Every structure is written in C-alpha cells, then in structure tokens.
Amino acid sequence: MTASHPFAPPAHEQHWVAAATELAADFAKTAADRDRTCDLPIENLRALHEAGIDAALIATALGGEGLSYRSYGAIVRVISAACPSTACIWVMHIGAAVGLVEMSTPDTAKFWADELIGGARFANALSEPSSGNLFLQPLQHAVPADGGYRLSGAKRFSSGCEVADHFLINALVDDKPAFFGLDTDPTMTFVPIWDTMGLRASRSQLITFADTFLPEDRRCPPSTGPRPNHIGAGLAFLSLGIADAAIAALAVHARTRAIPTTGDPLADMQWVRLAVGDVASRLEAAAMYAQHMTWLADQNDPGFLPATMHAKLLANSIARDAADLGLRIGGGSGYIRGDTERIFRDAQAGWLMAYSGEICQDTIGTSLLSPAPQDGHHG
C-alpha cells in the first residue's frame, strides 16, 4: 500500500512505522526464547518508549504528536509479526495510558500524558473472573469512602501488570460502570496464573484487590458517547501480524523443503500453491478492512466501534487459518517445537481475547437480523 493511499499511515508519519520495523527485527531474535522462558519483554517495551513511539501517540497539545490510528495499526502489526507478546503488552499499555488521557479532566489528563512521556508503564485491570468476555461490564462494586471508593475483588488477564506503574481500572459505582486511574498499590497482589498455550511472555496475570483505594479525583467523568480507542483498534492488527509471521515461515519451509521422491521443492506442489494463494488473499482482505477501521477512527466516525467487530473477527480467523496451513505444510517438522509450532499457539489467542470471535459473530448477526426500524406508518 503506497503512502498516498487513504488507509495508509500518513506520509509525515511513515518514519514512525519505519522505526518500529527496525526495532521489530531485534524483537524477533528473542521471541522464541521469551516464549520458552515466559520472561517479560521489558527491554522491547523500553526500546519502543526510547524511540519516542509511546509519546507520539499523545495529542500535540499535551506534548505528543497525535499519531494517527492508521500509523498505530501498522506499528502493532510489525511488532506482532516479530514478537506478539510484546505487541500484546504494548497495545494494552497504550490503550490504558491514552485512554486515561482522553477520558480524564484536563488537569488529570496532563498528569497521565506526562507520566507516559516520562516512561511510566501502564496496564489494564478490566476483565473479571466472573464477567467472561464482557470486560466493559464490571460486576464488582466500589464502596464509597472518604475521598473516593474502595474495591475488593479481582481482575484477570492484565498484560504486563507486574511492571506497571498505573492501571486503567473499572468498577461499579452506584450500580453504573466507572473508570479510574490507579497507581500500583501494596493492597494489590499479582497472582501468577499465566501458564498458557500462547502469548506466553505477555504474563497476563490475575490481580487481587484488598480494600484498594480508588481516588475520586482519578475517576473519569461519564462518557459523552462512543469514541475510538487503541485497544479496540489494536487487537485486529495483533492477529494480522501473527498471520504475517505464519505465511513468512511457511513460505521459507515450502521453498527449502525438498520432496524426497522428486527432489523438487514443496512449493512446487499445486495444493500448496492453491492453499497459500487462498490465505494470502484473505489476509489482504482482512488487512484492508482493519485499515478501513483505523481510517474511521481517525475521522472520529461513529462507524468505528462496529467496524472493530468485523476487523477483529476477520483478523482472528485468518491468523488461525494461516497458522494451521503452516502446520499442514510443515508436517512433522512443524509439529516439533519451533517457529511454526509457536506461531500456531500464538494464533489461537486473538479469537479468545475480548471480544471473542463468538461475541463478534453474535453482535454482527444480531445487528443484521434485528427487526427493521418502524417508519411510523401503518398499513
């Protein structure tokens, strides 16, 4: 896609994508080791910050560059192709930080912006053990206290929580969902539950809260309506990057693996070419829709939120299909621990992450099958 394409990162922002691409080449070198050891990729996260990419996502009025969603999506994709655990943590870090900036009062927004620019780490504490995929509908109540509220309960799947300085957290206040910014606190405990199939280095642990104080002055005002957000936009590109990695790995294997009976490369087999052509075409289509989604975000178009459902569903599906094809082409070699096997495991995560593939399907189907609005006329 050329820089002049309306869905592409704007020309004046292309250098940020190039910087992320250069960093990603190094991230790829350690991705397999991090998957094996489950070590948090803190060096990668620091490198992204030191390159200025974190700060670039903050609005210009608060010291950033107001980086477009189109560039953000492209950055997530190249990082994910190299190390999806790094991309996952970074999406949640940016989602929490920029979300707090955009949802807070002006003075508090400046505080959060300065923290991000200064190198503070952010994470989300939104998903609850009993709420399933519906992470924006908390079930746990924050109890009124002097100067704010207190929360006892648990949140799970908090990527990078162990190194976070601040959290975006939600809870029920007067039976209504509310968002807060929260500093890491001694009343919070990180429970090491993260022994998973994929995205192993994201270390998305469980957090327990024991009468944790949520300050009133860190509470975000009620939303005035839907707005774009970096988590909703980023998850599709997380899966697209994994699909890119799957196709790159299977292409290398198909070109270099010789068929024993003929000596020809596996790439010469027609079924391989047909299958690769199919997944490559569907990846292009999924990517184009995801780029359309980020274009909507940059226009602050109300179509952004429904578009995230389509974009995530398409991207999650092609990531799984591309990784499955890699395993089929790899055969026994792909089944042994290595890049093909690791990519296959990582590819499963996107479908399960909120909102899951089934919730996306149900939401899209419901919107199409609901009764048409009445026009006010009677037969």
SULVENUR-V769364 format. One record per residue. N is the residue number from 1. D_LAST is the distance of its C-alpha to the last C-alpha in whole Angstrom. Layout:
n=[N,N]
d_last=[D_LAST,D_LAST]
//
This chain:
n=[1,2,3,4,5,6,7,8,9,10,11,12,13,14,15,16,17,18,19,20,21,22,23,24,25,26,27,28,29,30,31,32,33,34,35,36,37,38,39,40,41,42,43,44,45,46,47,48,49,50,51,52,53,54,55,56,57,58,59,60,61,62,63,64,65,66,67,68,69,70,71,72,73,74,75,76,77,78,79,80,81,82,83,84,85,86,87,88,89,90,91,92,93,94,95,96,97,98,99,100,101,102,103,104,105,106,107,108,109,110,111,112,113,114,115,116,117,118,119,120,121,122,123,124,125,126,127,128,129,130,131,132,133,134,135,136,137,138,139,140,141,142,143,144,145,146,147,148,149,150,151,152,153,154,155,156,157,158,159,160,161,162,163,164,165,166,167,168,169,170,171,172,173,174,175,176,177,178,179,180,181,182,183,184,185,186,187,188,189,190,191,192,193,194,195,196,197,198,199,200,201,202,203,204,205,206,207,208,209,210,211,212,213,214,215,216,217,218,219,220,221,222,223,224,225,226,227,228,229,230,231,232,233,234,235,236,237,238,239,240,241,242,243,244,245,246,247,248,249,250,251,252,253,254,255,256,257,258,259,260,261,262,263,264,265,266,267,268,269,270,271,272,273,274,275,276,277,278,279,280,281,282,283,284,285,286,287,288,289,290,291,292,293,294,295,296,297,298,299,300,301,302,303,304,305,306,307,308,309,310,311,312,313,314,315,316,317,318,319,320,321,322,323,324,325,326,327,328,329,330,331,332,333,334,335,336,337,338,339,340,341,342,343,344,345,346,347,348,349,350,351,352,353,354,355,356,357,358,359,360,361,362,363,364,365,366,367,368,369,370,371,372,373,374,375,376,377,378,379]
d_last=[51,53,53,51,48,46,45,49,51,52,55,57,56,57,61,59,58,61,63,60,61,65,65,63,65,68,65,65,68,68,65,66,69,66,64,67,68,65,67,65,65,66,68,65,63,66,66,62,63,66,65,63,59,58,59,57,54,54,53,56,56,57,60,58,56,53,53,49,47,48,51,51,49,52,54,53,53,56,58,56,57,60,60,57,58,59,56,54,56,56,52,52,55,53,50,51,54,51,48,51,52,48,47,50,51,53,57,56,54,57,59,57,57,61,61,60,62,65,64,63,61,57,55,52,52,48,48,49,50,47,44,44,43,41,43,41,41,44,45,48,49,51,53,54,57,60,59,56,55,56,55,56,54,54,53,53,53,54,56,59,59,63,64,61,62,59,55,52,51,48,47,45,46,45,42,41,42,45,47,51,54,57,60,62,63,66,64,62,63,62,62,63,60,60,61,58,58,57,57,60,62,59,60,57,58,57,58,58,58,61,60,59,59,56,57,54,55,54,51,48,46,42,40,38,36,36,39,41,44,47,46,43,44,47,46,45,48,50,49,49,53,54,52,54,57,56,56,59,61,60,61,65,65,64,66,69,69,71,70,73,73,73,74,71,68,65,63,64,62,59,57,58,57,54,53,54,52,49,49,51,47,45,47,47,43,43,45,43,40,42,44,40,40,43,42,39,41,43,40,39,36,33,33,36,35,33,35,38,36,36,40,41,40,41,44,45,44,46,49,49,49,52,54,54,55,58,59,58,60,63,63,66,67,64,64,67,66,66,64,61,61,61,58,56,56,55,52,51,50,48,45,46,46,43,41,42,40,38,36,36,34,32,31,30,28,26,25,24,22,21,17,16,15,12,11,10,7,4,0]
//
